[in-house]
Amino acid sequence: MKLSCRSYPGGDAGCAPLVLLHGLFGSAAQWHHIAAPLSARARVLAVDLRNHGLSPHADAMDYESMADDLRELLDARGIARARIAGHSMGGKVAMAFALRYPGRTEALAVLDIAPARYHDHFSALVCAALRLDLGAARSREEADRQLERFVPSARLRAMLLQNLAWRDGRLAWRIHWLGIGGSMPQLLGFPAGLQRAPSAIDALFVRGGASDYVLPRHEDTIQRLFPHSRIVELPEAGHWLHADQPAALVQLLAEWTETPGAAELPVCFSPGAVGWPPRHAAAPLRP
């Protein structure tokens, strides 16, 4: 599958490019404020995963297929090895890619997700989006008012409505809701076939201090699958690290791109750059 991506050229031509992968219901556009400053150090690609953004749609979504999509993208761009960073669902794609294609992975950064099965808090959002009558919505505000009946959280509604675009004078979804909804059992888990052998890749796991996506019970699985890994906490960040603490995350990823291994980073990351201390983070998102 030919994925769409945003390219940010620049940085040291000798450094492995950095690939950024969004989470469920997201898109490459959400990475701009992270990708732009990081491109001073290395070439950055922000990718639209299948069924999201401007990438093609497919009824099937699983992590092996999405890892293969990413390999095809790197092949098309002439990239032999890359640093892969992914948030939430994108973090699972990043892990699947590292396990499936270790020779193509320079290093791995997984943002607020574990190689584990999660409860389904997301199918309700798919159903809510599919209930919208976009033909009757003459503006995003009207679409938001429709969605408010099913999704009380303004922040969640804003995330979902970012997937609307104007086509031929009317609002339409860019996201493939039916393909995502039908693949939810695969998206909630992590493939057993990819957990049979540990990975030698240097891996950085970043959890939000105000998030419950990476818990102590996940640490043994992370360490078993990625023995050369380190779990770092970003204080006062919820699940959306890149929205809650963008300056801190940029500094953390910048230091990660400059270190040979994740073990050199502290357990609790306390940046000293402009923008610290961070603003208070919202609670972890739930439908």
C-alpha positions in Angstrom: 0.0 0.0 0.0 1.4 3.4 -1.0 1.2 5.5 2.2 1.0 9.3 2.3 3.5 11.1 4.4 4.8 14.6 5.2 8.6 15.0 4.6 10.8 17.4 6.6 14.2 17.4 5.0 17.2 18.8 6.9 19.6 17.9 9.6 22.6 15.7 9.4 22.5 13.7 6.1 24.5 11.0 7.9 21.9 10.4 10.5 19.2 7.8 10.1 15.9 9.4 9.2 13.2 9.6 11.9 9.7 8.2 11.1 6.8 9.4 13.2 3.6 7.3 13.4 0.3 8.6 14.7 -2.3 6.9 16.9 -5.8 5.7 16.2 -8.0 8.3 14.6 -4.9 10.5 14.1 -2.9 11.7 11.1 0.5 12.9 10.0 -0.7 16.5 10.5 -0.8 16.1 14.2 3.0 15.7 14.2 3.9 19.0 12.6 4.8 20.8 15.7 7.1 17.9 16.7 8.5 17.1 13.3 9.5 20.6 12.3 12.0 21.2 15.2 13.3 17.6 15.1 14.2 18.1 11.4 17.0 20.3 12.5 18.8 17.1 13.6 17.6 14.5 11.0 15.3 14.0 8.1 11.8 13.4 9.4 8.8 11.6 7.8 5.4 11.9 9.4 3.2 9.1 8.0 -0.5 8.6 7.5 -1.2 5.0 8.3 -3.7 3.0 6.3 -7.3 4.1 6.7 -6.1 7.5 8.1 -5.3 10.9 6.7 -4.5 10.9 3.0 -3.4 7.2 2.8 -5.5 4.5 1.0 -8.3 2.6 2.6 -8.5 -1.1 3.2 -11.0 -3.3 5.0 -8.3 -5.1 6.9 -6.0 -3.5 9.5 -3.5 -5.5 11.5 0.0 -4.7 12.7 1.8 -7.1 10.4 0.2 -5.4 7.4 0.8 -1.9 8.7 4.5 -2.8 9.3 4.7 -4.0 5.7 3.1 -0.7 4.5 5.9 1.1 6.3 8.5 -1.1 4.7 7.1 -0.3 1.3 7.2 3.4 2.1 10.9 3.2 3.2 11.7 1.3 0.0 10.0 3.9 -2.1 12.0 6.7 -0.4 15.3 4.8 -0.6 15.7 4.6 3.2 17.7 1.5 4.3 17.4 2.1 8.1 15.3 4.5 10.1 14.6 5.5 13.7 10.9 4.7 14.3 8.8 6.5 16.8 5.1 5.8 17.2 2.3 7.0 19.5 -0.4 4.6 20.8 -1.6 2.5 17.8 1.4 3.9 15.9 3.6 2.7 18.7 2.3 -0.8 18.1 3.0 -0.4 14.4 6.6 0.7 15.3 7.1 -2.3 17.5 5.7 -4.6 14.8 8.1 -3.1 12.3 11.1 -3.4 14.6 10.3 -7.1 15.3 9.5 -7.8 11.7 12.3 -5.8 10.1 15.1 -5.5 12.7 17.7 -4.8 9.9 15.7 -1.7 8.9 15.3 -0.3 12.4 18.1 1.9 13.8 16.2 2.5 17.1 12.7 2.4 18.4 10.7 4.9 20.5 7.2 3.8 21.7 5.0 6.6 23.1 2.5 5.6 25.8 1.6 2.1 24.7 2.7 -1.4 25.5 2.7 -4.7 23.5 -0.5 -5.7 25.2 -4.2 -6.0 24.8 -6.3 -3.0 25.8 -10.0 -2.7 26.7 -12.2 -1.4 23.9 -12.9 2.2 24.5 -12.9 3.0 20.8 -15.7 1.2 19.0 -18.2 3.6 20.6 -16.3 6.5 18.9 -16.5 4.7 15.6 -20.2 4.2 16.0 -20.7 7.8 17.0 -18.9 9.1 13.9 -20.9 6.8 11.6 -24.1 8.3 13.1 -23.3 11.8 11.9 -25.5 13.1 9.1 -22.8 15.0 7.2 -25.2 15.9 4.4 -27.0 18.1 7.0 -23.8 19.6 8.4 -23.0 22.9 6.7 -20.0 23.6 8.9 -17.7 21.8 11.3 -19.5 23.5 14.1 -22.8 21.8 13.0 -20.9 18.5 12.8 -19.6 19.1 16.3 -23.1 19.8 17.7 -24.3 16.5 16.1 -21.4 14.6 17.6 -21.9 16.1 21.1 -25.0 13.9 21.5 -22.7 10.8 21.5 -19.3 12.2 22.7 -19.5 14.6 25.6 -15.8 15.3 25.6 -14.9 18.4 23.5 -11.3 17.2 23.3 -12.3 13.8 21.9 -14.8 15.5 19.4 -12.0 17.8 18.2 -9.8 14.8 17.6 -12.4 12.9 15.6 -13.5 16.0 13.6 -9.9 16.6 12.4 -10.7 13.8 10.0 -13.3 15.8 8.2 -12.5 17.5 4.8 -14.4 19.5 2.3 -15.1 17.7 -0.9 -17.3 19.1 -3.7 -18.7 21.7 -1.3 -19.7 19.3 1.5 -18.0 17.7 4.5 -16.8 14.1 4.1 -14.7 11.8 6.2 -11.1 11.1 5.2 -10.9 8.2 7.7 -12.2 4.7 6.8 -14.4 4.1 9.8 -15.8 0.8 8.7 -12.3 -0.7 8.1 -11.1 0.5 11.5 -14.2 -0.7 13.3 -14.1 -4.1 11.7 -10.4 -4.5 12.6 -10.8 -3.4 16.2 -10.1 -6.8 17.7 -6.7 -6.8 15.9 -5.9 -3.2 16.8 -6.7 -3.7 20.5 -4.1 -6.5 20.9 -0.6 -7.2 19.7 0.2 -10.2 17.5 1.3 -13.3 19.3 3.4 -14.3 16.3 5.6 -11.3 16.9 6.3 -12.1 20.5 8.1 -15.4 20.1 11.6 -14.0 20.3 13.1 -11.0 21.9 14.4 -8.0 19.9 18.0 -6.7 20.1 16.8 -3.2 19.0 17.5 -0.3 21.4 14.0 0.8 22.5 12.8 3.8 24.4 9.3 3.6 26.0 7.8 6.9 27.1 4.8 6.9 29.4 2.8 9.9 30.5 2.8 10.6 34.2 -0.9 11.2 34.1 -1.7 8.3 31.8 -2.7 4.7 32.6 -1.6 3.1 29.2 1.8 1.8 30.4 1.4 0.3 33.8 3.7 -1.7 36.1 2.1 -4.9 34.9 3.2 -4.2 31.4 6.9 -3.8 32.3 7.8 -7.5 32.3 6.3 -7.9 28.8 8.2 -4.9 27.6 11.5 -6.1 29.1 11.0 -9.6 27.8 10.3 -8.5 24.2 12.7 -5.6 24.2 15.5 -6.4 26.7 17.5 -3.4 25.5 14.8 -1.0 26.5 14.2 1.8 29.0 10.9 3.2 30.3 11.0 6.9 30.8 8.2 8.9 32.3 7.2 12.4 31.0 5.7 14.2 34.1 2.3 15.8 33.9 1.6 14.3 30.4 -1.5 12.3 29.6 -1.9 9.8 26.8 -1.5 12.4 24.2 2.1 13.3 25.0 2.6 15.3 21.9 -0.4 17.5 22.7 0.1 17.7 26.5 3.8 18.4 26.6 5.1 19.2 23.1 8.3 21.0 24.1 9.3 18.3 26.6 8.6 15.6 24.0 10.6 17.4 21.4 13.6 17.6 23.8 13.2 14.0 24.8 13.2 12.7 21.2 16.0 15.1 20.3 18.2 13.6 23.0 17.1 10.1 22.0 18.2 10.7 18.4 21.6 11.8 19.7 22.2 8.8 22.1 23.4 5.4 21.0 21.0 3.6 23.4 17.9 4.3 25.3 19.6 3.3 28.6 21.4 6.7 28.7 18.1 8.5 29.4 16.8 9.1 32.9 13.9 7.2 34.3 12.0 10.4 34.9 12.7 13.0 32.1 13.0 16.6 33.4 13.9 18.8 30.5 15.7 22.1 31.1 14.7 23.7 27.8 12.4 26.6 27.2 8.8 25.6 27.9 9.7 23.8 31.2 8.0 23.4 33.7 5.2 22.1 31.4 1.6 23.2 31.6 -0.8 21.0 33.5 -1.8 17.9 31.4 -5.4 16.8 30.9 -6.5 13.4 32.3 -6.1 10.4 30.1 -8.6 10.4 27.3 -11.6 8.0 27.6 -14.8 7.9 25.5 
